[in-house]
Amino acid sequence: MDLKQLEYFVRVAELGSFTRAAIALNIAQPALSRQIRLLEVELKQNLLTRNGRGAVPTEAGKLLLAHGRGILHQVDRAREELGQVRGSLAGRVALGLPTSLARALAVPLIRAFQTELPQASLSISEGLSVPMQESLINGRLDLAVLYNAQPLPELEISPLLEEDLLLVQRRSDSVPTEKSPDSITLRELTTLPLVIPTRPNAIRMQVESALANVGCRLNIALEIDGVSAILDLVANGSGAAVLSRNAVVSSVRPNAFITRTIIEPELRTQISMAVSASRPATRTLLATMTLIERTLRQVIKH
């Protein structure tokens, strides 16, 4: 059984599409299909059922997928241990970061990674928590940092720390209350038009849930995804926002905004790391997780 064919099969099965797998593997789709067919001929089994929506494993394919993941993991481990003979860890880690953290975390993390894991490679992509969870399950990501990660049987989630959520306003729009110029109650938040991400953004869902608990609803001015776009709209006078302090501090123009603590109750978001429960972690991945936790604690200001 050819390892390359096995890798191709696992990627198609995880992504559920020959087209997506061909893009991820950087090969032509006809060549990918031919290699999968050769594997099926060798094993005398149909491994994938092709349909209009993509490709799904047959019963034989599900069995090979379970074995294939283990085999490929052992190959990665062998490469890592051979790399250790040279005195360093090797391999590639695909990491997903929330947009609000990527600007502050990516540069120090890459520097630490290059210093401590010079023979390994790191690729970083930005995204929302829910799509990143799906990417972990289907194998597009090895590791992700998530806000308010929801428990799933396919994922192993490790809480890291909590971060305050704050009201963010254009400096000239801020009208602090006499009672507490640096804070605003959750109920008072409903009087302000908000620029907020679309569902199922983790912070959006948390704010909505907290307001529902006190019998209130969001006052939505605009819905838009992307921290930079939200801050641009706030700076333009389109409304206020609810974001982490780090999202503001690491923005292009942090002095254009003021932040106020949300109280009664306070809003705090949980930051976690997540990996696939079906793919055992390599030593390189474990080392990367340690680097992320250390770097994140340095970056996040409590």
N, C-alpha and C positions, 0 to 999 in steps of 0.2 A: 504494500500500500504506500503510495507516494505521499510524503508529508505535505507537499505543496497542494496536491489535490485535496487532501484532508482539510488544510487551512481554507481553501476556496469553498469547500462544502460547508464548513462551520460558519463562515462569514455569510454565505447566501442564506443558510437556515436562520441565523440570528437576525439578519436584516430583512428577511422575508421577500427579497427581490433580487433578481439577477442584475438589474440595472443599477440599484444602489450598491450592491456588492462590487460590481465592476468598477464603479467610481471610487469606492473605498480602497480597493486593491490596486487601482491604477492599471487595469488591463482592459483589453477590448472585450465586450460582452460575448461575441461569438467564440473567442478563445476560452473564456470562462465556462460557457455552456459545454464546449467540447471536452474540457477537463473533467467536469462533473459527470458527463456521459461516460467517459472512459472509466471513471471510478465505479459507476453503476454497473458497467459491463464486467469489470473485474470482480465485483462483489455479487454479481448476479441478482441484484435487488434494485427496485426503483426506490430512490432515496428522497425524491422531492416530487410533490404534485404541483404542476404548473397550472395557474388559473389567471383570470383577468386581473386579479389584484396583486399577483406576484407568485410566490412559491412557498409552500409549507411542507415540512417534513412528513413523510409517511411514517408508519410504525417502525419500519426498519431504519428510516432516517432519524427518528427520535433516539433510537438506541445508539446509532453511530454518533449522533451529536453529543450524547453524554460521554461516550468513550473518547470522541475526538477532542473535546475540551480538555479532558484529562491528559491525553497524549501530548497535545500541544503545550499544555502547562509543564509537563515533564521535560519537554524539549527546551522550553524557556529556562527552567531551573538548571538544566545541564549547561546551557550557554552562560548563565549567571555564575555557576560554580567554576566553569572554565575561566570566566573573566576574573574571578577571585584569585585564581592562580597568578594572574598578572597584577593582582593587588587592587582590583576595583570591580564594582558592580556594573553590569551592562544591561541593555534592553531599552525598550521604549515605553513611556507612560503617556497615555492620552488623558488629559485633565480637563474637566469642565468647571468654570467659575461663574458665579452670578455677576452680571454686569456691574452692579454697585460695588463689588469687591475687586473686580479684575484690575481696575486702574491702579488701586493702591497695593494690591498683593502681587501682581504678576512680575513686576521688575525685581523686587527683593527676593521673590521665590526663585526666579530664573538665575539670579546671581548665586544664591545659595546652592541651587541644584548643580550649576556648572562647577562650583568649587568642590562640592562634596561627592558628586557623581559624574565625574568628567567623561566617563566612557558610556554613559547612558544618554538618552535623548528624551526631551519633554516637549509635548505639543499641548497648547492651551487653546480652548475655545470658550466663548462666552455664551450664556443662554439662561433661560428661565428654569426654575427648579423642576417643574413637571416634565418638560421635554428632556432635561438632563437625566432624570430618573429613567425615562424610557431608553435613552442612549446607553445607560449603564446595563440595563437588562438585555438589550440586543447586541451589546459588545462594541458599540462605537466609542464608548468611553471606558477607561479603566477605573477612574476615580472622579468624584465630583464633590464640590463644596456646595451645600444646599442650605436655603433658608426654610425653617419649619418643615423639615422632611417628614413625609407621611410614612408610617411603617408599611412595608411591603415584604411578603415572603421571599421575593427574589433579591432583596437587598440587605446588606449588613450596614447599619447606620450607627455612627459613633458621635454623640454630642460633643462639641468642642467648647463653646462659650455662648453667652447671651449678649445681645447688643440692643441699646435703647433705640426706639423709633421716635422721631421728633417731627414736630410741625416745622416745615420750611417755608419761609415767605420772602418775597422781595424786600430788601431792606427798607425801601421807602413806603411799602405797604403795611409795615408792622405797626399795630396799635396795641401795645401791651396794656393789660388790665391793671388797675391800681392795686388790686389785691395781690397779684402775683405776676410781675412783669416778665418773668422768665418761664412761665408755664401757662398751660391752657388745659381745661378739663376736656374729657372725651366728649361730653355733651356739647360744650362750646364749639368743638371742632365741626359740628354739623352746621354751624352758621356760616362757615367759610366755603366758597367754591373750590373744589379740589381738582388738581390735575393728577390722575392716578392710572396705573397700568390696568390693562384688561385682565379679566379672569382667564386662567387660573393662577395668576401671579400670587406667590406665597404671601407677600406683605399685604396685597389687596384683600386677600381672603381673611387674613388675620384682623385687619381693621374692620371689615364688614362684620365679622363674627363678634368682635368686641362691642361694636355699636348695637348689634342686635340684642346683646345681653342686657343693654340698658334701654332697650325699646326705641332706638334711633336708627336712622338710615344715612348713608353717605349723601352729601350734596356735591354731585359730580359736575364739574365744568367741562372737562375733556378727559377722554380715555386715550392713552398712548403708551406704548411699550418703549423702554429704553431710558435709563437714568439721565443721560445727557440731554435727550429730547425733553424730558420732564422739567429739568432744571432750566433749560432754555426758555420754556414756556412760562415758568414761574418768574424768571428774570424779565420776561416780556410783559408781565402783568396779567397773565391769563388765569391766575389762581394760585393757591397754595398747594403744598405737597406733603406727604408723609413718607419720610425716608430715614435711613440710618445716618448718624453723624458722619460716619466714614464716607458715605456717598457725597456729602457736601464738602468735607475737608479736602477730598481728593479731586474735586471738580476743577474745571479750568478757572473759574472765577469765584472762589469761596467767599470773598468779601462782598459779593453782590447779594448775599443772603443773610438772614438771621434765623436762628433755630430756637424753638421753645419746647420744653419738656411737656409731654402729654401726661396728665395725672387723672386720678379718680376714674379708672385705675391707670397705672403706668402701662405703657405698651413696650414689651421687650420681645425681640425675635431670637429664635434659637438657630445658631449656626452649627451645622453638622458636616461630617465627612461620610460619604457613602461609597461602597464598592459592591460588585455583584456577589451574591451568595453562591452562585454556581461555578465561579472561577476562582480557585484558591489564589491567594495573593503571593506574588513572587517577592523575593528579598528586595528587589529594586522598588517595587510598589510600596512595600512596608517602609523602606527608607524615605520614599517620597512623602508618605503620610506623616512621618515624624517631622520632616522639613516643613510641611504645610502647617502643622499644629504650632510649631515653634515660631514660624514667620507670622502667622495670623495673630498670635498673641502679642507680637511686637508691633503689628500694624494697627490693630483695633485699640482705640483709646477709650477707656471706660470712664 
